[in-house]
């Protein structure tokens, strides 16, 4: 079973910002996040959207996010 639980997109973005990601630019609902030493990541979720465990695992793979960061 997955270590990831579904969360709202706003909570996910806040967790990413806490571990060093910041919004580089935004076009509509698409935010481009940057962090030194990492490739830029597109964050294309609306604040109240529910992000499931599979998508969280994918985001974690490219951002370094861990379940305890949420």
Backbone as CSV, one residue per row, in Angstrom:
resi,resn,N_x,N_y,N_z,CA_x,CA_y,CA_z,C_x,C_y,C_z
1,UNK,0.833,-1.188,0.000,0.000,0.000,0.000,0.877,1.252,0.000
2,UNK,0.391,2.305,-0.596,1.143,3.540,-0.750,1.264,4.319,0.565
3,UNK,2.376,5.017,0.726,2.566,5.908,1.875,1.845,7.227,1.675
4,UNK,1.385,7.454,0.467,0.763,8.731,0.121,-0.739,8.702,0.367
5,UNK,-1.262,9.781,0.905,-2.703,9.970,1.092,-3.126,11.161,0.241
6,UNK,-4.355,11.166,-0.223,-4.848,12.265,-1.042,-4.824,13.574,-0.256
7,UNK,-4.439,14.658,-0.927,-4.417,15.989,-0.316,-4.927,17.004,-1.329
8,UNK,-5.281,18.167,-0.829,-5.677,19.276,-1.700,-4.422,19.871,-2.334
9,UNK,-4.570,20.410,-3.529,-3.437,20.975,-4.265,-2.768,22.108,-3.497
10,UNK,-3.553,22.919,-2.797,-2.978,24.038,-2.040,-2.011,23.522,-0.970
11,UNK,-2.383,22.435,-0.295,-1.529,21.854,0.742,-0.248,21.299,0.130
12,UNK,-0.361,20.698,-1.040,0.805,20.170,-1.743,1.757,21.309,-2.128
13,UNK,1.218,22.380,-2.677,2.054,23.514,-3.072,2.755,24.113,-1.852
14,UNK,2.053,24.230,-0.747,2.643,24.759,0.484,3.795,23.862,0.954
15,UNK,3.601,22.549,0.885,4.651,21.606,1.283,5.870,21.741,0.370
16,UNK,5.639,21.899,-0.929,6.754,22.072,-1.862,7.516,23.361,-1.566
17,UNK,6.796,24.411,-1.241,7.454,25.679,-0.905,8.274,25.540,0.375
18,UNK,7.784,24.767,1.321,8.506,24.539,2.580,9.830,23.814,2.364
19,UNK,9.902,22.937,1.349,11.154,22.209,1.104,12.056,22.913,0.083
20,UNK,11.713,24.144,-0.272,12.624,24.945,-1.090,12.174,25.305,-2.484
21,UNK,11.026,24.809,-2.929,10.529,25.174,-4.253,9.880,26.538,-4.182
22,UNK,9.966,27.304,-5.267,9.263,28.586,-5.330,8.673,28.757,-6.719
23,UNK,7.639,29.589,-6.800,6.984,29.838,-8.086,7.866,30.786,-8.883
24,UNK,8.329,30.314,-10.013,9.189,31.092,-10.907,8.327,32.026,-11.759
25,UNK,7.248,31.465,-12.293,6.293,32.256,-13.084,4.984,31.492,-13.143
26,UNK,3.943,32.202,-13.576,2.621,31.580,-13.662,1.904,32.081,-14.900
27,UNK,1.245,31.155,-15.589,0.392,31.478,-16.727,-0.928,30.759,-16.492
28,UNK,-1.957,31.508,-16.148,-3.237,30.896,-15.802,-3.077,30.042,-14.561
29,UNK,-3.520,28.792,-14.628,-3.397,27.911,-13.465,-2.084,27.125,-13.476
30,UNK,-1.263,27.314,-14.490,0.019,26.603,-14.584,1.118,27.409,-13.898
31,UNK,1.675,26.832,-12.843,2.782,27.468,-12.137,4.052,26.700,-12.480
32,UNK,5.113,27.425,-12.783,6.413,26.824,-13.018,7.193,26.994,-11.722
33,UNK,7.579,25.868,-11.119,8.313,25.900,-9.858,9.788,25.678,-10.129
34,UNK,10.622,26.336,-9.334,12.063,26.159,-9.475,12.694,25.931,-8.110
35,UNK,13.821,25.240,-8.127,14.610,24.991,-6.925,16.045,24.785,-7.384
36,UNK,16.989,25.446,-6.746,18.394,25.284,-7.149,18.812,23.811,-7.142
37,UNK,19.460,23.395,-8.225,19.942,22.028,-8.340,18.926,21.043,-8.896
38,UNK,17.728,21.500,-9.195,16.650,20.647,-9.712,16.137,21.236,-11.021
39,UNK,15.550,20.399,-11.857,14.888,20.870,-13.077,13.576,21.541,-12.691
40,UNK,13.152,22.528,-13.487,11.868,23.184,-13.238,10.732,22.178,-13.360
41,UNK,9.655,22.425,-12.617,8.501,21.534,-12.581,7.244,22.351,-12.859
42,UNK,6.359,21.817,-13.689,5.069,22.468,-13.952,4.059,21.957,-12.936
43,UNK,3.428,22.879,-12.226,2.387,22.557,-11.240,1.086,23.092,-11.811
44,UNK,0.211,22.204,-12.285,-0.987,22.623,-13.022,-2.281,22.201,-12.330
45,UNK,-2.333,22.400,-11.011,-3.520,22.021,-10.256,-4.200,23.264,-9.694
46,UNK,-5.514,23.200,-9.570,-6.269,24.269,-8.922,-6.252,24.029,-7.416
47,UNK,-6.322,25.101,-6.619,-6.167,25.022,-5.167,-7.032,23.968,-4.489
48,UNK,-8.298,23.851,-4.849,-9.197,22.932,-4.160,-9.247,21.547,-4.786
49,UNK,-8.447,21.322,-5.804,-8.418,20.025,-6.478,-7.770,18.983,-5.570
50,UNK,-8.348,17.797,-5.522,-7.817,16.697,-4.718,-6.758,15.952,-5.537
51,UNK,-5.578,15.791,-4.960,-4.482,15.096,-5.620,-4.367,13.705,-4.977
52,UNK,-4.525,12.665,-5.768,-4.512,11.295,-5.263,-3.111,10.750,-5.045
53,UNK,-3.041,9.573,-4.430,-1.748,8.959,-4.106,-0.828,8.722,-5.302
54,UNK,-1.379,8.282,-6.419,-0.527,8.037,-7.602,0.110,9.316,-8.116
55,UNK,-0.689,10.372,-8.215,-0.152,11.646,-8.698,0.845,12.217,-7.687
56,UNK,0.579,12.067,-6.406,1.533,12.534,-5.387,2.866,11.809,-5.533
57,UNK,2.825,10.521,-5.788,4.062,9.755,-5.972,4.839,10.269,-7.182
58,UNK,4.130,10.614,-8.240,4.794,11.159,-9.443,5.425,12.515,-9.150
59,UNK,4.681,13.373,-8.441,5.205,14.692,-8.071,6.427,14.519,-7.180
60,UNK,6.347,13.595,-6.229,7.458,13.363,-5.303,8.714,12.920,-6.033
61,UNK,8.550,12.123,-7.058,9.696,11.602,-7.814,10.503,12.728,-8.453
62,UNK,9.838,13.781,-8.922,10.547,14.865,-9.605,10.866,16.053,-8.696
63,UNK,10.326,16.051,-7.460,10.547,17.194,-6.570,11.298,16.858,-5.293
64,UNK,11.424,15.569,-4.965,12.080,15.191,-3.727,11.165,15.251,-2.509
65,UNK,9.885,15.410,-2.720,8.907,15.461,-1.634,8.798,14.093,-0.963
66,UNK,8.623,14.087,0.357,8.431,12.854,1.125,7.090,12.934,1.835
67,UNK,6.465,11.786,2.145,5.160,11.814,2.823,5.163,12.642,4.106
68,UNK,6.258,12.634,4.839,6.299,13.403,6.083,6.369,14.907,5.858
69,UNK,6.664,15.351,4.613,6.692,16.785,4.297,5.287,17.382,4.215
70,UNK,4.280,16.534,4.055,2.909,17.038,3.928,2.348,17.381,5.253
